[in-house]
Amino acid sequence: MSNKPIVAIMYDFDRTLCTREMQEYSFIPELGLKETEFWKYANNLGKKQHMDSILAYMYSMVKLSKEKNKPIFRQDLVDMGKKVELFEGVKQWFDRITEFGKDQGMQVEHYVISSGLREIIEGTEISGFFKSIFACEFLYDDSGTAVWPKTAVNYTNKTQFVYRINKGVLDVANDDDLNRSMPDDSKRVPFCNMIYIGDGLSDVPCMKMMKAYGGYSIAVYQQKGAKVEELLKKSRVDYIYPADYSENKGLDVTVKNIIKKMSISETLYNEYQKQKKEIKTSQ
């Protein structure tokens, strides 16, 4: 087990690592619907029933699948992950950034915190790079059919998963340890060693959390516009970049520089602690 300081890089998924909502690659077309039809149905249901928007889309998936006699099976969703289209450079990103961190004396870990579906994410070719995937997930009956949301990750409760990473409590069923008081210096990943990468307003709670606690936040975009620029202008995010994860592009360079800064901070802190100990011993 490595004793190196840990850097946690957390990612939204839809429009952050992949090019659109993950249900749009396979699930919605297989129902014979257009993307606009499905999302209009789910959004109208949410408004009419005053539902959480994430629960509304998950219920819509189950209801429409049942109506069209196409029950949702877990493995089918996992298989759909193979058709997810990733942004430029994503496939090579994780190994490269992890190795760079190692060269800086840091242990880089990658996490997903997404309102998309865990099952589909598990089926993508990058799923093996993540230490944990925090995302929406269905509960399945004895026949293997999706019947109920098992986990729902909405825009505000995303922050609880940042706390889980901070404390090293990755089991979503373990609330006791998550809520237990813990000294800052005993937490597994300090906030100052965290980077959150998302695509916009749905990620603002986590981005603001990073700003408040000394971490770093980055918004990625496909087309630069007023919304993402507003995040930077209002200091809700530290940096904005095109969603290009290729080597030597802006995102790559900045993340590496942040890791360098974290490494230097660790070195300076350790030197400070060493000098304090030497003074105490000499007295």
Phi, psi and omega in degrees: 000133183286141175261008180290149174301144185262136170250125177254120174254121184250137184234136158292173181242298182297127180065009174246308175255328176246165196279344179203188179296133190295336179291342187279344181286319185224311190302307184294313177301325181290342174277354182079023181247158169273155180305316182298324180294315181296311184292327176296317179299311182295317181292320178294321177299314180300316181293316183296320184263002183055047182264154166302135186297330180288316176296326180295317181288326179292319177295320179298321178299313181294314184295311182293324178296319179294317181297326182266010178057040177231073184303150180272119173251145185303312184297328177298318179294319178301316180298329178296336179298336181293339182263001180289132182265121183266154177292163180304129174086352184299318185299326182267348188299311192295313178298318184294315181290323178297316179294321178298316178300318179300319178296334179268005180080021182239149176257110183270131175239143182246137181226149170253134170232100192223148172272003173280194186259128179302319183301315181292319179300319179300333182275353180282160183286355180255001187300329182291348181277347186266134176292320175214147175244110176259110184203173178294148182208146179268154167265139185243144179278186185297337179274356180087013181267137178294130183232341189198149174292124177275318177221132176237125181248101179263182192293327181271325181281001171304329184296332180298330182283333172296317177297322179298318178293318179303317183267348183079022179257087190267350178280115185294344178274352183263087178272337182299309181290328179298320185269355180287138178296138183214130178301144183303322184284356178254000179284143190295316180232107178297150181302327181292349177253026182243144174230129177247129179240120180218183186245358180166214191300326181294343181260000185302317179304317179290322179295316178295325177298317177299315180299320184289327188251009173094008175272195184229144179229141182226129174259130177252154183214156173271319176229124182293135181203186187298323185296310182289325177295325179296324178301319180287316181299323182268012177057035176269351180213153182276322184215154172231138181214155169301151181281063178237114186263015182291156180298138177071005171281169186305316181297315180299312182297315183293317179298319177296320179294323177296316179297320175302314180299318178298319180296316179296318179299320178296318180297314180294320180295317179296322177294320177299314180296322179297315180294321178299318180295320180296319179295316181296321181291325183282346184278000000 
